[in-house]
Amino acid sequence: MTAAVQVGVLALQGSFEPHARAVRRLGHEPVLVRARADLGGLTHLILPGGESTTLHHLLVLFGLFDEIRERAARGELALFGTCAGAILMGQDDGTRPPRFGLIDATLARNAYGRQVDSFEAELAPGEFGAAPLRAIFIRAPCLTGVGPQVRVLARHRGEPVLVEQGPHLAATFHPELAGEDRILARFLGLGEGRRVGPAASQHAAPAAGAKPKLRPRA
C-alpha cells in the first residue's frame, strides 16, 4: 500500500510561492511550512531557492533544522531541494552554511557567478520524456562531487545539475520558475512507475556528519 501524498513547501524565505503554484498544478494543496507543527503529516517537503545561509539561520531559529533532518534520516520525509535548498541537502564541505547531509554529494555556492550571470538552458530530457527540460540558473551552486548512491538525472555541459538519492531530489537550478513540472511530478511519485512516499527509498541516506564517499564529476 502506498501512502497518501501530503506536500509541504518551506516558506521562510526564497522562491516558495512558485513551488506552491507548481504543487497545485499537479493536484495537491501544499502546506506552507513556517513552524514545526506544520511538518505534521507531511510525506514530502520542498526546500526552495533563496539564500542558503539565511535559510539555515531561519531553519535553526524556528526549530526546523534538526526536525527536518531527523525525519528525513528516519525515512519519514522526502526532500526536494532547488538551488539554495539543494545546497542544504548536501554534505558539509567546511564552508557555510551547515548542511543536512542527506545526499552523498557536495555543492559549492554561487559557482556560476553573480546575479547578472544568471542564464536559462535546455537540458537533455533523459527519463523525463521527449521534450528538453527547461532550467533557470540564478546564482546557482555546482555539484562538486557525487557519491555512488547518487543518480545523475540531468547535466549541463557535462556537469550534474539534477540528482536523486532514494526519495530525495536536488536541482542546482529553478524548475519552478520555468514552469517545468516534470521534475516535481517525479518527486511526488506521479508517473515513472515510482512508489509514493519516503518508503520508496532503496538506499539509506548517509548519517548526519558522515564523510561522503565521493567520486569526481564526470
C-alpha positions in Angstrom: 0.0 0.0 0.0 1.3 3.5 -0.8 1.0 6.5 1.5 -1.1 9.5 0.6 1.0 12.4 -0.6 1.0 15.4 1.7 3.3 18.1 0.4 4.9 21.0 2.2 6.9 23.9 0.9 9.3 25.6 3.2 8.1 29.2 3.3 10.6 31.1 5.4 12.5 32.8 2.5 13.1 32.5 -1.2 11.0 31.3 -4.1 8.4 29.3 -2.2 5.3 30.7 -3.9 6.3 29.4 -7.4 6.8 26.0 -5.9 3.4 26.2 -4.2 1.8 27.0 -7.5 3.5 24.1 -9.2 2.3 21.7 -6.4 -1.3 23.0 -7.1 -0.9 22.4 -10.8 -0.3 18.8 -10.0 -3.4 18.5 -8.0 -2.2 18.9 -4.4 -2.7 21.7 -1.9 0.6 22.5 -0.3 1.3 23.2 3.3 3.4 26.4 3.7 5.9 25.3 6.4 7.0 28.0 8.9 6.9 26.1 12.2 7.5 22.6 13.5 3.8 22.0 13.8 3.4 22.5 10.0 5.5 19.3 9.4 2.9 17.1 11.0 1.6 14.5 8.5 3.8 15.6 5.6 5.4 13.0 3.4 7.2 15.4 1.0 8.9 18.7 1.6 10.3 21.2 -0.9 13.3 23.3 0.1 13.2 26.4 -2.3 15.9 28.5 -3.7 16.9 31.7 -1.9 20.0 32.5 0.2 21.4 29.4 1.8 22.9 30.9 4.9 19.7 32.9 5.5 17.6 29.8 5.1 19.8 27.9 7.5 19.6 30.7 10.1 15.8 30.7 9.9 15.5 26.9 10.0 17.5 26.9 13.2 15.7 30.0 14.6 12.3 28.3 14.1 13.4 24.9 15.4 13.0 23.2 12.0 16.6 22.3 11.0 17.1 19.3 13.3 13.4 18.2 13.0 13.6 18.0 9.1 17.0 16.3 9.2 15.9 13.7 11.7 12.6 12.9 10.0 14.3 12.6 6.6 17.0 10.4 8.0 14.4 8.1 9.5 12.7 7.7 6.1 9.6 9.7 7.1 10.1 12.7 4.9 11.2 13.0 1.2 13.0 16.3 0.3 13.3 18.2 -3.0 15.8 21.0 -2.8 16.3 23.6 -5.6 19.4 25.9 -5.7 19.9 27.0 -2.1 17.7 24.1 -0.9 19.9 21.7 -2.8 23.0 23.2 -1.0 21.4 22.4 2.4 20.7 18.8 1.4 24.4 18.0 0.6 27.3 17.2 2.8 29.3 19.7 4.9 32.4 20.8 3.0 33.9 23.2 5.6 32.1 26.3 4.3 28.9 27.9 5.5 26.1 27.1 5.9 25.9 23.8 7.8 24.1 21.1 5.7 21.6 18.4 6.3 23.9 15.7 4.9 21.1 13.8 3.4 22.6 13.1 0.0 26.0 11.8 -0.8 27.2 14.9 -2.6 28.9 18.2 -2.1 27.8 21.5 -3.6 29.7 24.8 -4.0 27.7 28.0 -3.6 27.5 30.7 -6.4 29.5 28.5 -8.7 28.2 30.2 -11.9 28.9 33.8 -10.7 26.7 36.7 -9.6 23.1 37.5 -10.2 23.9 39.2 -13.5 25.4 35.8 -14.7 22.1 34.0 -14.4 21.0 32.1 -17.5 18.5 29.7 -19.0 19.3 26.4 -20.6 17.7 23.4 -22.2 18.7 20.0 -20.7 18.5 16.6 -22.3 15.3 15.1 -21.1 16.7 11.7 -20.2 13.9 9.8 -18.3 11.5 12.8 -18.5 10.1 12.3 -22.0 10.9 13.7 -25.4 11.0 17.5 -24.8 14.1 19.1 -23.3 14.0 20.2 -19.6 13.8 23.9 -19.2 16.3 25.2 -16.5 16.8 28.6 -15.0 20.1 29.1 -13.1 20.3 32.0 -10.7 23.5 32.4 -8.7 23.4 28.6 -9.0 25.5 26.2 -7.0 27.6 23.4 -8.6 27.8 19.8 -7.6 31.5 19.3 -7.0 31.3 15.6 -6.1 28.7 12.9 -6.1 28.8 9.5 -4.3 28.0 6.1 -5.7 24.5 6.1 -4.2 23.6 9.3 -6.2 21.9 9.0 -9.5 22.5 11.8 -12.0 19.3 12.7 -13.9 20.4 15.7 -15.9 23.6 17.5 -16.8 24.5 20.9 -18.2 27.7 21.0 -20.3 28.6 17.6 -18.8 28.2 18.7 -15.2 25.5 17.1 -13.0 22.7 19.6 -12.2 19.9 17.3 -11.1 20.4 14.3 -8.9 18.4 11.7 -7.0 19.2 9.5 -4.0 16.4 7.3 -2.7 13.3 9.6 -2.3 15.3 12.8 -2.4 15.9 15.1 -5.3 18.3 18.0 -5.6 18.5 20.5 -8.5 21.0 23.3 -8.9 18.5 25.3 -11.0 14.9 26.5 -10.6 12.4 24.3 -12.4 9.5 26.1 -10.6 10.4 29.4 -12.3 10.5 27.7 -15.8 7.1 26.0 -15.3 9.0 22.7 -15.6 6.7 20.4 -13.6 8.0 17.0 -14.7 10.7 17.0 -12.0 8.2 17.8 -9.3 6.0 15.1 -10.6 8.8 12.6 -10.3 9.5 13.7 -6.8 5.8 13.2 -5.8 5.8 9.7 -7.4 3.4 10.7 -10.2 4.2 8.6 -13.3 7.5 7.0 -13.9 6.2 3.9 -12.0 7.5 5.2 -8.8 6.1 4.4 -5.4 4.7 7.3 -3.4 6.3 8.3 -0.1 9.6 8.2 1.6 9.5 4.4 1.9 10.3 4.3 -1.8 14.0 4.8 -0.9 16.2 1.9 -1.9 19.3 3.4 -0.3 19.7 4.9 3.1 20.9 8.5 3.3 24.3 9.0 4.8 24.2 9.7 8.5 24.4 13.3 9.5 28.1 14.3 9.9 29.3 11.2 8.0 32.0 11.9 5.4 30.7 11.3 1.9 32.3 8.7 -0.4 32.6 10.9 -3.4 33.6 10.3 -7.0 34.8 13.1 -9.2 32.4 14.8 -11.5 32.1 13.0 -14.9 
